[in-house]
Amino acid sequence: MIRTLADFKEKEGEPSSMGIYCCPSSGWISLNFNIKKTVKETEHNCPDFEYVEFGLIDFEDWTNEYDSKHASWQDETGFVFKYDDELGDEGINNFFFIYLKSLYWAISKKHRLPDTLIQMLDSKHYTFIQETSLDRLGKFIIHQMRDEAILLYESHKQNAKTKSLNSNQTKEFLDLEKERQKLIRGLKKSEIAALDKLILNIVDNAAFTLLRGIQESMDDCDGTENVELKIDGKKANELDLTSGSLFGDYFDWIQRFSRYGEFQH
């Protein structure tokens, strides 16, 4: 999907929307794009996009499984869906529809995607995912305040494991890095696991506390500083916050946008 999107941008320009069109029983997914049209103008129908089947991916094993006597499919969580005569193809469509939505959100954690229509062929199952200002704020906060910090910690662990040192540093910083690596290499596997949870707990609580402070400031609570947070020209407290607060939405943002699991208590 990412390669096809990059290829489209290089050849045609920035898309305004993308359509993921799927037929599990025939074993294909097509990627379709708009530049000028809106999804509403296409009546939420991928075949009416400006660039139809710009990318087409065939999955022969899907078709082979569909044609077998005891057809079943397994998702990334291990859940197995078995073909049900009563549900028919719509049961399969529902299974793959849920999978494609989860795939979209997984990819969106690492890449910015255009507004996206996910549609199953000859099915009632479709959804239009449109990134909002709140989504962009959540992604920014998770990336800058959580994932970047955890990535730094993970790189320290990896460097300690491989004994990699940056020789271009000053002696002061080189000695500091050696000290950190010595500390990490001296820990047992169970102690590393405990340290992982501690670091994540510190990162999450720092982010949660900052967001709570910003929220209290925007709510004009007594004793707070005059701090504002804006995105796309809008104040954060003017956004349709899912939980009603920035620090409450942090939990939702972790689930949707972070590469490093759940909030660590």
C-alpha positions in Angstrom: 0.0 0.0 0.0 2.8 2.4 1.0 4.8 1.7 -2.2 1.7 2.2 -4.4 0.8 5.4 -2.6 4.4 6.7 -3.1 4.3 5.7 -6.8 1.1 7.5 -7.3 2.5 10.7 -5.7 5.5 10.6 -7.9 3.6 10.1 -11.1 0.3 12.0 -10.5 0.7 14.2 -7.5 -0.7 14.4 -4.0 -4.1 12.5 -3.7 -7.0 14.0 -2.0 -8.4 10.6 -1.1 -7.6 6.9 -1.5 -10.0 3.9 -2.0 -9.2 0.4 -0.8 -11.5 -1.9 -2.8 -11.6 -5.6 -1.9 -13.1 -8.9 -3.1 -11.9 -11.7 -0.8 -13.6 -14.5 -2.7 -11.8 -13.5 -5.9 -8.6 -12.7 -4.1 -7.8 -9.1 -4.9 -7.4 -5.6 -3.4 -7.3 -2.6 -5.6 -6.0 0.9 -4.7 -7.8 3.8 -6.2 -7.1 7.5 -6.0 -8.7 11.0 -6.4 -7.0 14.3 -6.9 -9.8 16.6 -7.8 -12.9 14.6 -6.9 -14.2 14.2 -3.4 -15.3 10.8 -2.0 -18.8 12.3 -1.7 -18.7 13.1 -5.4 -17.9 9.4 -6.1 -20.9 8.4 -4.0 -18.6 6.4 -1.8 -17.8 4.0 -4.7 -14.2 3.1 -5.6 -15.0 2.3 -9.3 -16.0 6.0 -9.7 -12.6 7.3 -8.4 -10.5 9.3 -10.9 -7.7 6.7 -10.9 -9.3 3.3 -10.8 -7.1 0.2 -10.0 -3.9 2.3 -10.0 -2.6 -0.5 -7.8 -3.9 -4.1 -7.9 -2.8 -6.9 -5.6 -3.8 -10.5 -6.2 -4.0 -13.1 -3.5 -4.3 -16.5 -5.1 -4.3 -18.3 -1.7 -7.5 -16.4 -0.8 -9.3 -17.8 -3.9 -7.9 -21.3 -3.3 -9.1 -21.2 0.3 -12.6 -19.9 -0.8 -12.9 -22.8 -3.2 -11.9 -25.4 -0.6 -14.5 -27.5 1.2 -13.6 -26.1 4.7 -12.7 -22.5 4.0 -11.2 -20.6 6.9 -9.1 -17.5 7.4 -7.0 -16.3 10.3 -6.2 -12.7 11.2 -3.1 -11.3 12.9 -4.6 -11.8 16.4 -5.0 -15.5 15.8 -8.8 -15.3 15.4 -10.0 -17.9 12.8 -13.1 -17.3 10.7 -14.7 -20.3 9.2 -17.0 -20.0 6.2 -20.7 -20.0 7.3 -23.3 -21.1 4.7 -25.9 -18.9 6.5 -23.8 -15.8 6.4 -22.4 -16.6 2.9 -20.0 -14.2 1.2 -21.1 -11.3 3.5 -19.6 -13.1 6.4 -16.3 -13.3 4.6 -16.7 -9.6 3.6 -17.2 -8.6 7.2 -14.1 -10.5 8.4 -11.9 -8.9 5.8 -13.5 -5.5 6.3 -12.5 -5.5 9.9 -9.0 -6.7 9.0 -8.6 -3.9 6.4 -9.7 -1.2 8.9 -7.1 -2.5 11.5 -4.5 -2.6 8.7 -5.2 1.0 7.9 -4.8 2.2 11.5 -1.6 0.1 11.8 -0.1 1.7 8.7 -1.3 5.2 9.8 0.9 4.9 12.9 4.0 5.2 10.8 2.8 7.0 7.6 0.4 9.8 6.9 -2.4 8.5 4.7 -5.0 10.5 2.7 -8.7 10.4 3.5 -9.6 6.7 2.8 -12.6 4.8 1.7 -12.6 1.1 2.5 -15.2 -0.8 0.5 -16.0 -4.4 -0.1 -17.3 -5.5 -3.6 -21.0 -6.1 -3.7 -21.4 -5.6 0.0 -22.9 -3.3 2.6 -19.6 -3.0 4.3 -17.8 0.3 3.7 -16.4 3.1 5.7 -14.9 6.5 5.1 -11.9 7.4 7.3 -11.2 11.1 7.3 -8.3 12.4 9.4 -9.4 15.3 11.6 -7.4 18.0 13.4 -7.8 16.0 16.6 -6.3 12.9 14.8 -3.3 15.0 13.7 -2.8 16.4 17.2 -2.9 12.9 18.7 -0.4 11.6 16.2 1.9 14.6 16.8 1.8 14.2 20.6 2.3 10.4 20.5 5.2 10.7 18.1 7.0 13.6 19.8 6.2 12.8 23.5 6.1 9.0 23.5 7.4 7.0 20.6 10.5 9.2 20.0 11.5 8.8 23.7 10.9 5.0 23.7 12.8 4.7 20.5 15.8 6.4 22.1 15.7 4.0 25.0 15.4 1.0 22.6 18.5 2.3 20.7 20.4 2.5 24.0 19.5 -1.2 24.7 20.5 -2.2 21.2 23.8 -0.4 21.3 24.6 -2.0 24.6 23.8 -5.4 23.2 26.1 -4.9 20.1 28.6 -2.8 22.0 28.3 -0.1 19.4 29.8 3.3 20.3 29.7 6.6 18.5 33.4 7.5 18.4 32.6 11.0 17.1 31.4 12.1 20.5 33.4 14.1 23.0 35.1 12.1 25.7 32.5 13.3 28.3 29.6 11.9 26.2 31.5 8.8 25.2 32.2 7.9 28.8 28.6 8.5 29.6 27.5 6.2 26.9 29.9 3.5 28.1 28.5 3.8 31.6 25.0 3.4 30.3 25.9 0.3 28.2 27.7 -1.2 31.2 24.7 -0.8 33.3 22.3 -2.3 30.7 24.6 -5.3 30.0 24.8 -6.0 33.7 21.0 -6.5 34.1 19.3 -9.9 33.9 16.5 -10.6 31.4 13.9 -10.1 34.1 15.4 -6.9 35.2 15.5 -5.6 31.7 11.8 -6.4 31.4 11.1 -4.5 34.6 13.2 -1.5 33.4 11.2 -1.5 30.1 8.0 -1.1 32.1 9.5 1.6 34.4 10.8 3.7 31.4 7.4 3.4 29.7 5.7 4.4 32.9 7.8 7.5 33.3 7.3 8.5 29.7 3.5 8.0 29.9 3.1 9.8 33.2 5.2 12.8 31.9 3.0 13.1 28.9 -0.2 12.6 30.9 0.9 15.3 33.4 1.8 17.8 30.8 -1.4 17.3 28.9 -3.4 17.6 32.2 -1.6 20.9 32.9 -2.3 22.3 29.5 -6.0 21.2 29.8 -6.3 22.9 33.2 -4.7 26.1 31.8 -7.1 26.2 28.9 -10.0 25.6 31.4 -8.8 28.7 33.4 -8.2 26.6 36.5 -6.8 28.6 39.5 -3.1 28.7 39.8 -2.3 27.6 36.2 -0.2 29.4 33.7 -1.6 31.0 30.5 -0.8 28.2 28.0 -2.6 27.4 24.8 -2.3 24.5 22.3 -3.4 24.9 18.7 -3.5 22.8 15.6 -4.8 23.9 12.1 -5.5 27.3 13.7 -7.9 25.8 16.2 -7.5 25.8 20.0 -7.2 22.3 21.4 -10.2 22.9 23.7 -12.3 23.7 20.7 -11.8 20.3 19.2 -14.3 17.5 19.7 -12.2 15.6 22.3 -13.4 12.0 22.6 -13.1 11.9 26.4 -13.6 15.7 27.0 -10.0 16.3 27.9 -6.5 16.1 26.3 -5.1 13.9 29.0 -8.1 11.6 28.7 -7.7 11.3 24.9 -4.0 10.4 25.5 -5.2 6.8 26.3 -7.1 6.6 23.0 -4.2 8.1 21.0 -1.8 5.4 22.4 -4.1 2.7 21.2 -4.5 4.2 17.7 -1.1 5.8 17.0 1.7 4.5 19.2 4.1 1.7 18.1 4.7 0.7 21.7 1.6 -0.8 23.2 -0.7 0.3 26.0 -0.5 3.0 28.6 1.9 1.8 31.3 0.7 2.3 34.9 
